[in-house]
Amino acid sequence: MFGFGKPKNPDAHRYYLLPGQGRGARRKHQRQLIAAWVVGAIAAAILGAGLWLLNRRY
């Protein structure tokens, strides 16, 4: 009750970090976005080539 210094507040440091909110979050998000663009472009190219081959064949 008669402690020295500031009174202890148990809620002072109560916060939670979700995954992706740490130090390298921006860099990680940018890498994932670039990877998604690359995978999307490859998938679109494969699908487009497949449709072109089907159209050419029949």
CORLINPE-V658949 format. One record per residue. N is the residue number from 1. PSI is psi in whole degrees, -180 to 180 (none if undefined). Layout:
N&PSI + N&PSI
//
This chain:
1&-41 + 2&55 + 3&158 + 4&151 + 5&-161 + 6&147 + 7&143 + 8&130 + 9&110 + 10&-20 + 11&3 + 12&-38 + 13&36 + 14&97 + 15&157 + 16&135 + 17&129 + 18&161 + 19&134 + 20&5 + 21&14 + 22&-154 + 23&-50 + 24&29 + 25&-42 + 26&-42 + 27&-41 + 28&-42 + 29&-41 + 30&-41 + 31&-43 + 32&-36 + 33&-42 + 34&-42 + 35&-39 + 36&-41 + 37&-43 + 38&-47 + 39&-40 + 40&-41 + 41&-40 + 42&-44 + 43&-40 + 44&-39 + 45&-42 + 46&-45 + 47&-44 + 48&-41 + 49&-39 + 50&-44 + 51&-38 + 52&-42 + 53&-42 + 54&-40 + 55&-37 + 56&-36 + 57&-39 + 58&none
//
